[in-house]
Amino acid sequence: MPTDVDGPDDAAADATPLEDVPHDVRAALTQLLAEAQTAARADETETATALLETAETVATNKLPPGDRRDRVRRGCVAAADALPDAALAAAYAEAARSYVVEE
């Protein structure tokens, strides 16, 4: 697991309820991660990587510290690391997306 994903404040922070995450942040992450899945499945590795990096940046900068942010960030890193394995990368992106979509 990459050390750049972990931070001293992240482990101690409580999880933020999904409804407390701004709608625009949820929408942006949902879209980025869905498009990353599509790109990965289409073997568009460069596009998928760029989308995953952007999603990780949005999560880092816009999600409050805590479990949700950590999981989204780790999912983005894991998906990017899984490329060019399209199925595995898409699965990691879907797992990350599950933390920002309303069920």
C-alpha positions in Angstrom: 0.0 0.0 0.0 1.4 3.4 -1.0 2.5 5.6 1.9 1.4 8.8 0.1 -2.2 7.7 0.7 -1.9 7.5 4.5 -1.7 10.6 6.6 -1.5 11.2 10.3 -4.9 12.9 10.5 -6.7 10.2 8.4 -6.5 7.3 10.9 -7.9 9.3 13.8 -10.8 11.0 12.0 -14.3 9.7 12.3 -16.2 8.7 9.1 -18.3 11.5 7.6 -21.8 10.5 6.7 -22.4 10.5 3.0 -25.1 13.2 3.2 -22.4 15.5 4.7 -20.2 15.2 1.6 -21.2 18.1 -0.8 -23.3 16.9 -3.7 -20.9 18.4 -6.3 -18.0 16.4 -4.8 -20.0 13.1 -4.8 -21.1 13.8 -8.4 -17.6 14.6 -9.6 -16.1 11.5 -8.0 -18.9 9.3 -9.2 -18.4 10.5 -12.8 -14.6 10.3 -12.7 -14.6 6.8 -11.3 -17.4 5.5 -13.7 -15.4 7.0 -16.7 -12.2 5.4 -15.3 -14.0 2.0 -15.3 -15.2 2.5 -18.8 -11.8 3.5 -20.0 -10.1 0.6 -18.2 -12.5 -1.9 -19.8 -11.8 -0.3 -23.2 -8.1 -0.8 -22.7 -7.6 3.0 -22.7 -4.9 2.8 -20.1 -3.7 6.4 -20.3 -7.2 7.8 -20.1 -8.1 5.5 -17.2 -4.9 6.5 -15.4 -5.6 10.2 -15.8 -9.1 9.8 -14.6 -8.0 7.9 -11.5 -5.3 10.4 -10.7 -7.9 13.2 -10.9 -10.3 11.3 -8.7 -7.6 10.7 -6.1 -6.8 14.4 -6.2 -10.5 15.4 -5.8 -10.9 12.9 -2.9 -7.7 14.2 -1.2 -8.7 17.9 -1.5 -12.5 17.7 -1.1 -13.4 14.8 1.1 -13.1 15.3 4.9 -10.3 13.3 6.6 -11.5 9.8 7.6 -12.3 6.3 6.4 -14.3 7.4 3.3 -11.5 9.5 2.0 -8.9 6.9 2.7 -10.9 4.2 1.0 -11.6 6.3 -2.1 -7.9 7.3 -2.4 -6.7 3.7 -1.9 -9.2 2.5 -4.5 -7.9 5.0 -7.0 -4.3 4.0 -6.4 -5.1 0.3 -6.5 -7.0 0.7 -9.8 -4.2 2.6 -11.4 -1.7 0.1 -10.2 -3.8 -2.8 -11.6 -3.7 -1.4 -15.1 -3.4 -2.8 -17.7 -5.5 -5.6 -16.1 -8.8 -4.1 -17.2 -11.1 -6.2 -15.1 -9.1 -5.7 -11.9 -8.7 -2.0 -12.5 -12.5 -1.6 -13.1 -13.3 -3.6 -10.0 -11.1 -1.3 -7.8 -12.6 1.8 -9.4 -16.1 0.4 -8.7 -15.1 -0.3 -5.1 -13.9 3.3 -4.7 -17.0 4.6 -6.3 -19.2 2.7 -3.9 -18.0 5.0 -1.1 -19.4 8.1 -2.8 -22.7 7.0 -4.4 -26.0 6.8 -2.6 -27.4 3.3 -2.4 
